[in-house]
């Protein structure tokens, strides 16, 4: 019985696939941020304007975004809410005393809907439920485009 040996080396570069995937992640994250904006609570659009897309991640900045996202009224150790005052520029500022330890109550935040009529807490989940099929299509197209 005869035998045949093959010594075959194939050089497969994954760089184009990795690059296409990274580009697709970024394109998808930009689309997620855009589609999610109408659900983000806003009075001045400050949070939306400070939102960043870095690579494949959407970043809503600071403790303020976390506070709004979970949608619960926060109080300090004495059960008091934030102080309200007017700063040097005439803007109303709502702030807890520096160093206060905060905890969430059972009361939900009430969001104004004058800027975003669909504003809510847990805005990503709401947007995801509405847009997941669209996001899958965006991701597929981006990967195909990235692979040429």
DSSP file (Angstrom, degrees, kcal/mol; ACC not computed):
  #  RESIDUE AA STRUCTURE BP1 BP2  ACC     N-H-->O    O-->H-N    N-H-->O    O-->H-N    TCO  KAPPA ALPHA  PHI   PSI    X-CA   Y-CA   Z-CA
    1    1 A X              0   0    0      0, 0.0     2,-0.2     0, 0.0     0, 0.0   0.000 360.0 360.0 360.0 132.7    0.0    0.0    0.0
    2    2 A X        -     0   0    0      2,-0.0     2,-0.4     0, 0.0     0, 0.0  -0.579 360.0-157.3 -89.3 149.8    1.4    3.4   -1.0
    3    3 A X        -     0   0    0     -2,-0.2     2,-0.4     2,-0.0     0, 0.0  -0.953   1.5-155.0-127.2 150.5    1.4    6.4    1.3
    4    4 A X        -     0   0    0     -2,-0.4     2,-0.4     2,-0.0    -2,-0.0  -0.981   5.1-159.2-126.0 134.0    1.5   10.1    0.4
    5    5 A X        -     0   0    0     -2,-0.4     2,-0.5     2,-0.0    -2,-0.0  -0.921   3.5-162.8-113.5 139.5    2.8   12.8    2.7
    6    6 A X        -     0   0    0     -2,-0.4     2,-0.6     2,-0.1    -2,-0.0  -0.975   9.7-168.3-119.6 133.2    1.9   16.4    2.3
    7    7 A X        +     0   0    0     -2,-0.5     2,-0.5     2,-0.0    -2,-0.0  -0.885  26.0 168.3-116.2  96.3    3.8   19.2    3.9
    8    8 A X        -     0   0    0     -2,-0.6     2,-0.5     2,-0.0    -2,-0.1  -0.940  17.0-171.9-118.6 124.2    1.6   22.2    3.3
    9    9 A X        -     0   0    0     -2,-0.5     2,-0.5     2,-0.0    -2,-0.0  -0.965   3.3-169.6-116.3 129.4    1.9   25.5    4.9
   10   10 A X        -     0   0    0     -2,-0.5     2,-0.9     2,-0.0    -2,-0.0  -0.974  12.3-149.8-119.8 124.9   -0.7   28.1    4.5
   11   11 A X        -     0   0    0     -2,-0.5     2,-0.7     2,-0.0    -2,-0.0  -0.823  19.3-179.2 -95.4 106.6   -0.2   31.7    5.6
   12   12 A X        -     0   0    0     -2,-0.9     2,-0.6     2,-0.0    -2,-0.0  -0.924  14.7-152.4-109.2 115.6   -3.5   33.1    6.6
   13   13 A X        -     0   0    0     -2,-0.7     3,-0.3     1,-0.1     4,-0.3  -0.771   9.6-170.2 -88.5 121.9   -3.4   36.7    7.7
   14   14 A X     >  +     0   0    0     -2,-0.6     4,-3.0     1,-0.2     5,-0.3   0.511  64.1  97.7 -86.3  -5.8   -6.2   37.5   10.2
   15   15 A X  H  > S+     0   0    0      1,-0.2     4,-2.9     2,-0.2     5,-0.2   0.895  81.5  48.6 -53.9 -47.0   -5.4   41.2   10.0
   16   16 A X  H  > S+     0   0    0     -3,-0.3     4,-2.3     1,-0.2    -1,-0.2   0.890 114.1  47.2 -62.7 -36.0   -8.1   42.1    7.5
   17   17 A X  H  > S+     0   0    0     -4,-0.3     4,-2.4    -3,-0.3    -2,-0.2   0.926 113.8  46.8 -69.3 -43.9  -10.7   40.2    9.4
   18   18 A X  H  X S+     0   0    0     -4,-3.0     4,-2.5     2,-0.2    -2,-0.2   0.920 113.6  48.7 -63.3 -43.5   -9.7   41.8   12.7
   19   19 A X  H  X S+     0   0    0     -4,-2.9     4,-2.4    -5,-0.3    -2,-0.2   0.911 111.4  49.4 -63.3 -42.6   -9.6   45.2   11.1
   20   20 A X  H  X S+     0   0    0     -4,-2.3     4,-2.4    -5,-0.2    -1,-0.2   0.897 111.7  49.9 -63.0 -40.2  -13.1   44.6    9.6
   21   21 A X  H  X S+     0   0    0     -4,-2.4     4,-2.4     2,-0.2    -2,-0.2   0.913 111.2  47.7 -65.2 -43.0  -14.4   43.5   12.9
   22   22 A X  H  X S+     0   0    0     -4,-2.5     4,-2.0     2,-0.2    -2,-0.2   0.905 113.1  48.3 -64.3 -41.9  -13.0   46.5   14.8
   23   23 A X  H  X S+     0   0    0     -4,-2.4     4,-2.5     1,-0.2    -1,-0.2   0.909 111.5  50.4 -64.5 -41.4  -14.4   48.9   12.1
   24   24 A X  H  X S+     0   0    0     -4,-2.4     4,-2.7     1,-0.2    -2,-0.2   0.893 107.8  53.4 -64.2 -40.2  -17.8   47.1   12.3
   25   25 A X  H  X S+     0   0    0     -4,-2.4     4,-2.5     2,-0.2    -1,-0.2   0.922 111.1  46.2 -59.5 -44.2  -17.8   47.4   16.1
   26   26 A X  H  X S+     0   0    0     -4,-2.0     4,-2.4     2,-0.2    -2,-0.2   0.928 112.5  49.2 -65.6 -45.1  -17.3   51.2   15.9
   27   27 A X  H  X S+     0   0    0     -4,-2.5     4,-1.9     1,-0.2    -2,-0.2   0.910 113.1  48.3 -60.8 -41.9  -19.9   51.6   13.2
   28   28 A X  H  X S+     0   0    0     -4,-2.7     4,-2.7     2,-0.2    -2,-0.2   0.913 109.5  52.0 -65.1 -43.0  -22.4   49.7   15.3
   29   29 A X  H  X S+     0   0    0     -4,-2.5     4,-2.5     1,-0.2    -2,-0.2   0.897 108.6  51.0 -61.9 -40.3  -21.6   51.7   18.4
   30   30 A X  H  X S+     0   0    0     -4,-2.4     4,-2.2     2,-0.2    -1,-0.2   0.916 112.0  47.5 -61.3 -42.8  -22.2   54.9   16.6
   31   31 A X  H  X S+     0   0    0     -4,-1.9     4,-2.9     2,-0.2     5,-0.2   0.897 110.4  52.0 -65.8 -40.7  -25.5   53.6   15.4
   32   32 A X  H  X S+     0   0    0     -4,-2.7     4,-1.9     2,-0.2    -2,-0.2   0.932 110.4  48.2 -60.8 -46.5  -26.4   52.4   18.9
   33   33 A X  H  X S+     0   0    0     -4,-2.5     4,-1.4     1,-0.2    -1,-0.2   0.915 113.9  47.3 -60.7 -43.2  -25.7   55.9   20.3
   34   34 A X  H  < S+     0   0    0     -4,-2.2     4,-0.4     1,-0.2     3,-0.2   0.930 115.4  43.7 -64.4 -46.6  -27.7   57.5   17.6
   35   35 A X  H  < S+     0   0    0     -4,-2.9     3,-0.2     1,-0.2    -1,-0.2   0.744 114.7  50.6 -72.6 -22.5  -30.7   55.2   18.0
   36   36 A X  H >X S+     0   0    0     -4,-1.9     3,-2.3    -5,-0.2     4,-0.6   0.715  85.6  86.7 -87.8 -22.6  -30.6   55.4   21.8
   37   37 A X  G >< S+     0   0    0     -4,-1.4     3,-1.7     1,-0.3    -1,-0.2   0.843  80.4  60.6 -49.1 -43.4  -30.5   59.2   22.1
   38   38 A X  G 34 S+     0   0    0     -4,-0.4    80,-0.8     1,-0.3    -1,-0.3   0.667 105.8  49.5 -63.2 -12.6  -34.3   59.6   22.0
   39   39 A X  G <4 S+     0   0    0     -3,-2.3    81,-2.4    80,-0.1     2,-0.4   0.522  86.8 101.5-100.1  -8.4  -34.6   57.5   25.2
   40   40 A X  S << S-     0   0    0     -3,-1.7    79,-0.2    -4,-0.6    78,-0.1  -0.649  80.8-114.9 -81.4 125.9  -31.9   59.4   27.2
   41   41 A X        +     0   0    0     79,-0.5     2,-0.3    -2,-0.4     6,-0.2  -0.297  45.0 175.3 -58.0 141.7  -33.3   61.8   29.7
   42   42 A X        +     0   0    0     70,-0.5    73,-0.6    74,-0.2    74,-0.4  -0.976  36.1 160.9-154.9 135.7  -32.5   65.4   28.8
   43   43 A X  S    S+     0   0    0     -2,-0.3    -1,-0.1    72,-0.1    70,-0.0   0.615 102.8   6.7-109.9 -43.3  -33.2   68.9   30.0
   44   44 A X  S    S-     0   0    0     71,-0.0    -2,-0.1     0, 0.0     0, 0.0   0.383  96.7-116.7-119.5  -0.8  -30.3   70.6   28.2
   45   45 A X  S  > S+     0   0    0      3,-0.1     4,-2.8    -5,-0.0     5,-0.2   0.621  73.5 134.7  67.4  15.5  -28.9   67.7   26.2
   46   46 A X  H  >  +     0   0    0      2,-0.2     4,-1.6     1,-0.2     5,-0.1   0.925  69.9  47.4 -58.7 -46.4  -25.7   68.0   28.3
   47   47 A X  H  > S+     0   0    0      1,-0.2     4,-0.7     2,-0.2    14,-0.3   0.926 114.1  46.4 -63.7 -44.7  -25.5   64.2   28.8
   48   48 A X  H >4 S+     0   0    0      1,-0.2     3,-0.9     2,-0.2    -1,-0.2   0.910 111.7  51.7 -63.3 -42.2  -26.1   63.4   25.1
   49   49 A X  H 3< S+     0   0    0     -4,-2.8    -1,-0.2     1,-0.2    -2,-0.2   0.780 112.1  46.6 -67.4 -26.1  -23.5   66.1   24.1
   50   50 A X  H 3< S+     0   0    0     -4,-1.6    -1,-0.2    -5,-0.2    -2,-0.2   0.485  86.0 113.7 -93.8  -3.8  -20.9   64.6   26.4
   51   51 A X    <<  -     0   0    0     -3,-0.9     2,-0.3    -4,-0.7     9,-0.2  -0.464  51.6-161.3 -69.0 138.1  -21.6   61.0   25.3
   52   52 A X  E     -A   59   0A   0      7,-2.3     7,-3.4    -2,-0.2     2,-0.6  -0.906  19.4-148.8-123.8 149.6  -18.6   59.4   23.5
   53   53 A X  E     +A   58   0A   0     -2,-0.3     2,-0.5     5,-0.2     5,-0.2  -0.975  21.9 177.0-113.8 115.9  -18.1   56.5   21.1
   54   54 A X  E >   -A   57   0A   0      3,-2.4     3,-1.8    -2,-0.6     2,-0.3  -0.962  62.2 -48.1-122.3 113.4  -14.7   55.0   21.6
   55   55 A X  T 3  S-     0   0    0     -2,-0.5   -26,-0.2     1,-0.3   -33,-0.0  -0.486 124.3 -20.6  62.3-122.9  -14.0   52.0   19.5
   56   56 A X  T 3  S+     0   0    0     -2,-0.3     2,-0.4   -27,-0.1    -1,-0.3   0.081 119.5  95.8-103.2  23.1  -17.0   49.7   20.0
   57   57 A X  E <   -A   54   0A   0     -3,-1.8    -3,-2.4     2,-0.0     2,-0.5  -0.939  59.1-151.0-121.6 135.2  -18.1   51.3   23.3
   58   58 A X  E     -A   53   0A   0     -2,-0.4     2,-0.6    -5,-0.2    -5,-0.2  -0.912  20.2-160.7 -99.2 125.5  -20.7   54.0   24.0
   59   59 A X  E     -A   52   0A   0     -7,-3.4    -7,-2.3    -2,-0.5     2,-0.6  -0.931  13.8-168.7-116.5 115.9  -19.7   56.0   27.1
   60   60 A X        -     0   0    0     -2,-0.6    -9,-0.1    -9,-0.2     6,-0.1  -0.920  37.9-121.7 -96.6 117.3  -22.3   58.0   29.0
   61   61 A X     >  -     0   0    0     -2,-0.6     4,-1.1   -14,-0.3     5,-0.1  -0.238  48.8 -16.4 -78.1 147.5  -20.1   60.0   31.4
   62   62 A X  H >> S-     0   0    0      2,-0.2     4,-1.3     1,-0.2     3,-0.5   0.308  88.4 -56.4  71.6 175.7  -20.0   60.3   35.1
   63   63 A X  H 3> S+     0   0    0      1,-0.2     4,-2.7     2,-0.2    -1,-0.2   0.772 124.5  68.1 -64.5 -26.1  -22.1   59.5   38.1
   64   64 A X  H 3> S+     0   0    0      1,-0.2     4,-2.4     2,-0.2    -1,-0.2   0.916  99.6  48.4 -61.6 -43.3  -24.9   61.7   36.6
   65   65 A X  H <X S+     0   0    0     -4,-1.1     4,-2.8    -3,-0.5    -1,-0.2   0.908 112.2  49.1 -63.9 -41.5  -25.5   59.2   33.8
   66   66 A X  H  X S+     0   0    0     -4,-1.3     4,-2.1     2,-0.2     5,-0.2   0.922 109.6  52.2 -63.5 -43.6  -25.5   56.3   36.3
   67   67 A X  H  X>S+     0   0    0     -4,-2.7     4,-1.1     1,-0.2     5,-0.7   0.935 115.0  41.1 -57.0 -49.5  -27.9   58.1   38.5
   68   68 A X  H  <5S+     0   0    0     -4,-2.4    -1,-0.2     1,-0.2    -2,-0.2   0.885 110.5  58.5 -66.9 -38.8  -30.3   58.7   35.6
   69   69 A X  H  <5S+     0   0    0     -4,-2.8    53,-2.4     1,-0.2    -2,-0.2   0.902 110.0  41.3 -61.5 -42.9  -29.8   55.2   34.1
   70   70 A X  H  <5S-     0   0    0     -4,-2.1    -1,-0.2    51,-0.2    -2,-0.2   0.681  98.5-147.9 -82.9 -16.3  -31.0   53.4   37.3
   71   71 A X  T  <5 +     0   0    0     -4,-1.1    38,-2.3    -5,-0.2     2,-0.4   0.742  45.7 132.0  65.9  30.8  -33.8   55.9   37.7
   72   72 A X  E   < -B  108   0B   0     -5,-0.7    36,-0.2    36,-0.3     2,-0.2  -0.927  61.6-110.6-117.9 142.5  -34.1   56.1   41.5
   73   73 A X  E     -     0   0B   0     34,-2.9    32,-2.7    -2,-0.4     2,-0.3  -0.493  37.0-145.8 -65.9 132.2  -34.3   59.1   43.7
   74   74 A X  E     -B  104   0B   0     30,-0.2     2,-0.3    -2,-0.2     8,-0.2  -0.797  18.7-179.1-104.2 145.0  -31.0   59.4   45.8
   75   75 A X  E     -B  103   0B   0     28,-2.2    28,-2.1    -2,-0.3     6,-0.2  -0.932  23.4-118.1-135.8 161.2  -30.7   60.7   49.3
   76   76 A X    >   -     0   0    0      4,-2.5     3,-2.0    -2,-0.3    26,-0.1  -0.154  50.6 -77.7 -86.7-171.1  -27.9   61.2   51.8
   77   77 A X  T 3  S+     0   0    0      1,-0.3    25,-0.1    24,-0.2    -1,-0.0   0.793 133.0  51.0 -60.9 -29.4  -27.4   59.5   55.2
   78   78 A X  T 3  S-     0   0    0      2,-0.1    -1,-0.3     3,-0.1     3,-0.1   0.381 120.7-107.1 -89.2   4.0  -30.0   61.8   56.8
   79   79 A X  S <  S+     0   0    0     -3,-2.0     2,-0.3     1,-0.3    -2,-0.1   0.650  74.5 139.2  81.4  15.0  -32.6   61.1   54.0
   80   80 A X        -     0   0    0      1,-0.1    -4,-2.5     3,-0.0    -1,-0.3  -0.683  44.7-136.7 -95.7 147.4  -32.1   64.5   52.4
   81   81 A X        -     0   0    0     -2,-0.3    -6,-0.1    -6,-0.2    -1,-0.1  -0.122  44.5 -59.4 -84.4-171.3  -32.0   65.1   48.7
   82   82 A X        -     0   0    0     -8,-0.2    14,-0.3    14,-0.1     2,-0.2  -0.268  51.8-111.0 -72.2 158.0  -29.6   67.5   46.9
   83   83 A X  E     -C   95   0C   0     12,-2.8    12,-2.5    -3,-0.1     2,-0.5  -0.605  25.4-144.7 -82.4 148.4  -29.3   71.2   47.5
   84   84 A X  E     +C   94   0C   0     -2,-0.2     2,-0.3    10,-0.2    10,-0.2  -0.966  31.6 149.7-114.9 131.6  -30.4   73.6   44.9
   85   85 A X  E     -C   93   0C   0      8,-2.5     8,-3.9    -2,-0.5     2,-0.5  -0.966  44.0-110.7-152.3 168.0  -28.6   76.9   44.3
   86   86 A X  E     -C   92   0C   0     -2,-0.3     6,-0.2     6,-0.2    -2,-0.0  -0.898  33.3-142.6-105.1 127.8  -27.8   79.3   41.5
   87   87 A X    >   -     0   0    0      4,-2.7     3,-2.0    -2,-0.5    -1,-0.0  -0.151  36.7 -85.8 -81.9-178.2  -24.1   79.5   40.4
   88   88 A X  T 3  S+     0   0    0      1,-0.3    -1,-0.1     2,-0.1    -2,-0.0   0.699 128.2  54.5 -62.3 -21.0  -22.2   82.6   39.4
   89   89 A X  T 3  S-     0   0    0      2,-0.1    -1,-0.3     0, 0.0     3,-0.1   0.367 120.1-105.7 -95.4   3.9  -23.5   82.3   35.8
   90   90 A X  S <  S+     0   0    0     -3,-2.0     2,-0.3     1,-0.3    -2,-0.1   0.578  75.0 138.4  84.7   9.4  -27.1   82.3   36.9
   91   91 A X        -     0   0    0      1,-0.0    -4,-2.7     0, 0.0     2,-0.3  -0.701  57.7-118.0 -89.6 138.9  -27.6   78.5   36.3
   92   92 A X  E     -C   86   0C   0     -2,-0.3     2,-0.4    -6,-0.2    -6,-0.2  -0.606  32.9-163.9 -73.4 131.7  -29.5   76.4   38.7
   93   93 A X  E     -C   85   0C   0     -8,-3.9    -8,-2.5    -2,-0.3     2,-0.5  -0.960  10.9-162.3-120.5 135.5  -27.3   73.7   40.2
   94   94 A X  E     +C   84   0C   0     -2,-0.4     2,-0.3   -10,-0.2   -10,-0.2  -0.973  29.1 151.6-118.1 117.9  -28.5   70.7   42.0
   95   95 A X  E     -C   83   0C   0    -12,-2.5   -12,-2.8    -2,-0.5     2,-0.2  -1.000  40.6-126.8-151.3 143.8  -25.8   69.0   44.1
   96   96 A X        -     0   0    0     -2,-0.3   -14,-0.1   -14,-0.3     3,-0.1  -0.538  51.2 -84.0 -82.0 157.8  -25.3   66.9   47.2
   97   97 A X    >   -     0   0    0     -2,-0.2     3,-2.2     1,-0.1    -1,-0.1  -0.366  59.9 -90.9 -60.3 140.3  -22.9   68.1   49.8
   98   98 A X  T 3  S+     0   0    0      1,-0.3    -1,-0.1    -3,-0.1    -3,-0.0  -0.280 112.2  16.3 -57.7 132.9  -19.4   67.1   49.0
   99   99 A X  T 3  S+     0   0    0      1,-0.3    -1,-0.3    -3,-0.1     2,-0.1   0.414  86.6 150.5  85.5  -1.4  -18.5   63.7   50.5
  100  100 A X    <   -     0   0    0     -3,-2.2     2,-0.6     1,-0.1    -1,-0.3  -0.391  45.7-130.9 -65.0 138.6  -22.1   62.7   51.1
  101  101 A X        -     0   0    0     -2,-0.1     2,-0.3     2,-0.0   -24,-0.2  -0.830  30.1-158.3 -91.6 121.9  -22.8   59.0   51.0
  102  102 A X        -     0   0    0     -2,-0.6     2,-0.3   -26,-0.1   -26,-0.2  -0.692  15.5-177.3-105.0 152.0  -25.8   58.4   48.8
  103  103 A X  E     -B   75   0B   0    -28,-2.1   -28,-2.2    -2,-0.3     2,-0.2  -0.991  29.3-109.1-143.5 153.2  -28.2   55.5   48.5
  104  104 A X  E     -B   74   0B   0     -2,-0.3   -30,-0.2   -30,-0.2     2,-0.1  -0.520  27.0-150.2 -81.0 144.6  -31.2   54.9   46.2
  105  105 A X  E     -     0   0B   0    -32,-2.7    -1,-0.1     2,-0.3   -32,-0.0  -0.371  31.3-104.9 -95.9-176.8  -34.7   55.0   47.5
  106  106 A X  E    S+     0   0B   0     -2,-0.1     2,-0.4   -34,-0.1    -2,-0.0   0.543  91.0 102.9 -85.4  -7.8  -37.7   53.0   46.2
  107  107 A X  E     -     0   0B   0    -34,-0.2   -34,-2.9     1,-0.1    -2,-0.3  -0.609  69.4-133.9 -82.0 131.8  -39.0   56.1   44.5
  108  108 A X  E     -B   72   0B   0     -2,-0.4   -36,-0.3   -36,-0.2     2,-0.1  -0.521  22.5-107.6 -80.6 149.0  -38.5   56.4   40.7
  109  109 A X        -     0   0    0    -38,-2.3     2,-0.6    -2,-0.2    12,-0.1  -0.439  25.7-134.5 -68.4 148.6  -37.2   59.5   39.1
  110  110 A X        -     0   0    0     -2,-0.1     2,-0.4    10,-0.0    10,-0.1  -0.944  22.2-152.0-107.3 116.6  -39.7   61.5   37.1
  111  111 A X        -     0   0    0     -2,-0.6     2,-0.2     8,-0.1    10,-0.0  -0.722  10.0-130.1 -94.1 135.4  -38.2   62.5   33.7
  112  112 A X        -     0   0    0     -2,-0.4   -70,-0.5     1,-0.1     4,-0.3  -0.568  13.7-160.8 -74.0 146.3  -39.3   65.5   31.8
  113  113 A X        +     0   0    0     -2,-0.2    -1,-0.1     1,-0.1   -70,-0.1   0.035  58.8 108.9-118.8  26.2  -40.1   64.7   28.2
  114  114 A X  S    S+     0   0    0    -72,-0.2     3,-0.2     1,-0.1    -1,-0.1   0.815  92.7  28.1 -72.6 -29.6  -39.8   68.2   26.7
  115  115 A X  S    S+     0   0    0    -73,-0.6     2,-0.6     1,-0.3    -2,-0.1   0.876 137.2  22.6 -95.2 -51.4  -36.5   67.4   24.9
  116  116 A X    >   -     0   0    0    -74,-0.4     3,-1.9    -4,-0.3    -1,-0.3  -0.943  67.5-162.0-119.8 107.7  -36.9   63.6   24.4
  117  117 A X  T 3  S+     0   0    0     -2,-0.6    -1,-0.1     1,-0.3   -78,-0.1   0.638  91.8  47.9 -66.9 -13.5  -40.5   62.5   24.5
  118  118 A X  T 3  S+     0   0    0    -80,-0.8    -1,-0.3   -78,-0.1   -77,-0.1   0.132  79.4 148.7-111.4  19.9  -39.5   58.9   25.1
  119  119 A X    <   +     0   0    0     -3,-1.9     2,-0.3   -79,-0.2   -79,-0.2  -0.245  17.0 147.5 -57.9 138.6  -37.0   59.6   27.9
  120  120 A X        -     0   0    0    -81,-2.4   -79,-0.5   -10,-0.1     3,-0.4  -0.970  48.6 -91.8-159.9 167.9  -36.7   56.8   30.4
  121  121 A X  S    S+     0   0    0     -2,-0.3   -52,-0.2     1,-0.2   -51,-0.2  -0.394 108.3  32.1 -78.7 171.1  -34.3   55.0   32.8
  122  122 A X  S  > S+     0   0    0    -53,-2.4     4,-1.6   -54,-0.2     3,-0.5   0.884  76.6 170.9  47.0  45.6  -32.5   51.9   31.5
  123  123 A X  H  >  +     0   0    0     -3,-0.4     4,-2.4     1,-0.2     5,-0.2   0.782  65.5  59.0 -61.8 -30.4  -32.5   53.6   28.0
  124  124 A X  H  > S+     0   0    0      2,-0.2     4,-3.1     1,-0.2    -1,-0.2   0.937 105.3  48.7 -65.5 -43.8  -30.1   51.1   26.4
  125  125 A X  H  > S+     0   0    0     -3,-0.5     4,-2.3     2,-0.2    -1,-0.2   0.894 112.2  49.2 -61.9 -39.5  -32.4   48.2   27.1
  126  126 A X  H  X S+     0   0    0     -4,-1.6     4,-1.3     2,-0.2    -1,-0.2   0.928 114.5  44.7 -64.9 -45.1  -35.4   50.1   25.7
  127  127 A X  H  X S+     0   0    0     -4,-2.4     4,-2.7     1,-0.2    -2,-0.2   0.901 111.7  53.3 -65.5 -41.6  -33.5   51.0   22.6
  128  128 A X  H  X S+     0   0    0     -4,-3.1     4,-1.9     1,-0.2    -2,-0.2   0.909 106.1  52.7 -60.4 -43.6  -32.1   47.5   22.2
  129  129 A X  H  < S+     0   0    0     -4,-2.3    -1,-0.2     1,-0.2    -2,-0.2   0.851 118.1  38.0 -61.1 -33.6  -35.6   46.0   22.3
  130  130 A X  H  < S+     0   0    0     -4,-1.3    -2,-0.2    -5,-0.2    -1,-0.2   0.797 127.6  30.8 -86.3 -30.6  -36.7   48.3   19.6
  131  131 A X  H  X S+     0   0    0     -4,-2.7     4,-2.6    -5,-0.1     3,-0.2   0.397  78.7 107.6-115.6   2.0  -33.6   48.4   17.4
  132  132 A X  H  X S+     0   0    0     -4,-1.9     4,-2.3     1,-0.2     5,-0.2   0.876  83.6  49.5 -55.7 -43.9  -31.8   45.0   17.7
  133  133 A X  H  > S+     0   0    0      1,-0.2     4,-1.9     2,-0.2    -1,-0.2   0.921 112.6  48.3 -61.1 -42.6  -32.8   43.8   14.2
  134  134 A X  H  > S+     0   0    0     -3,-0.2     4,-2.5     1,-0.2    -2,-0.2   0.914 110.4  51.8 -62.1 -43.5  -31.6   47.0   12.7
  135  135 A X  H  X S+     0   0    0     -4,-2.6     4,-2.4     1,-0.2    -1,-0.2   0.872 106.7  53.3 -63.9 -37.1  -28.3   46.8   14.6
  136  136 A X  H  X S+     0   0    0     -4,-2.3     4,-2.4    -5,-0.2    -1,-0.2   0.912 110.3  47.6 -63.1 -41.9  -27.7   43.3   13.4
  137  137 A X  H  X S+     0   0    0     -4,-1.9     4,-2.6     2,-0.2     5,-0.2   0.914 111.0  51.0 -64.8 -42.9  -28.2   44.5    9.8
  138  138 A X  H  X S+     0   0    0     -4,-2.5     4,-2.3     1,-0.2    -2,-0.2   0.918 111.7  47.9 -60.2 -43.9  -25.8   47.4   10.4
  139  139 A X  H  X S+     0   0    0     -4,-2.4     4,-2.4     2,-0.2    -2,-0.2   0.921 111.7  49.4 -64.4 -44.7  -23.2   45.0   11.8
  140  140 A X  H  X S+     0   0    0     -4,-2.4     4,-2.5     1,-0.2     5,-0.2   0.940 113.0  46.7 -59.8 -48.2  -23.5   42.6    8.9
  141  141 A X  H  X S+     0   0    0     -4,-2.6     4,-2.7     1,-0.2    -1,-0.2   0.896 111.6  51.8 -61.8 -40.3  -23.2   45.3    6.3
  142  142 A X  H  X S+     0   0    0     -4,-2.3     4,-2.3    -5,-0.2    -1,-0.2   0.900 110.8  46.9 -66.0 -40.5  -20.2   46.9    8.1
  143  143 A X  H  X S+     0   0    0     -4,-2.4     4,-1.8     2,-0.2    -2,-0.2   0.938 113.6  48.3 -66.3 -45.3  -18.3   43.6    8.3
  144  144 A X  H  X S+     0   0    0     -4,-2.5     4,-0.7     1,-0.2    -2,-0.2   0.925 113.2  47.9 -59.1 -44.9  -19.0   42.8    4.6
  145  145 A X  H >< S+     0   0    0     -4,-2.7     3,-0.6     1,-0.2    -1,-0.2   0.894 110.8  52.0 -62.9 -39.5  -17.9   46.3    3.6
  146  146 A X  H 3< S+     0   0    0     -4,-2.3    -1,-0.2     1,-0.2    -2,-0.2   0.792 108.5  50.3 -68.4 -28.3  -14.7   45.9    5.7
  147  147 A X  H 3<        0   0    0     -4,-1.8    -1,-0.2    -3,-0.2    -2,-0.2   0.560 360.0 360.0 -86.7  -8.5  -13.8   42.6    4.1
  148  148 A X    <<        0   0    0     -4,-0.7    -3,-0.2    -3,-0.6    -2,-0.1   0.476 360.0 360.0  88.6 360.0  -14.2   44.1    0.6
